[in-house]
Amino acid sequence: MRDAIADTGALVALLDRSDEHHKWAVECFKTLRAPVTTCEAVLAESWHLLGWALPARATLAKLYLRGVLSVHFDFGQQAGAIWRLLEK
């Protein structure tokens, strides 16, 4: 198990079964230690991109409410990991 930061693309892929990266996201999230860090903007953007997929939106909310996703995000504290992700 490892710590992680989730961006919009990863969350949408996890929750949208029609996403081309869905299987990858499911397998990837199985290796992560909860809580997975994210931010408010990612949750809002994911909600928007999931559109009318009400079950996916409900699951996003459940992941947050159950503590699987955490919004205790401090850019300064996470800066190294974020810049490494952006370089990929």
Phi, psi and omega in degrees: 000142181221157177283155181204160171246128181258131174259177183301314183302318180293318181292317179296317178298321179296319188266341182255104183298340179273354180292138182297341180255014184302309183299318178300314182297318179300312180295320180296313182295335177295338183266000186263148177269132176278147001277149174270127183281138174210190178224170183300320181298321179293318178297316180295316181293320178298315178303314181297313183292335178284351171047238184273009179281076186302320177297322179293319177297318179297321179294321176302313179299317180297320179300321178289310184297331179273359177085010177288325175251139180235138178254022174280074188250126176234108184306316180303319180287328184260001189307314181302312180294322180295313180297323177296318178296319181293333179285343181286000000 
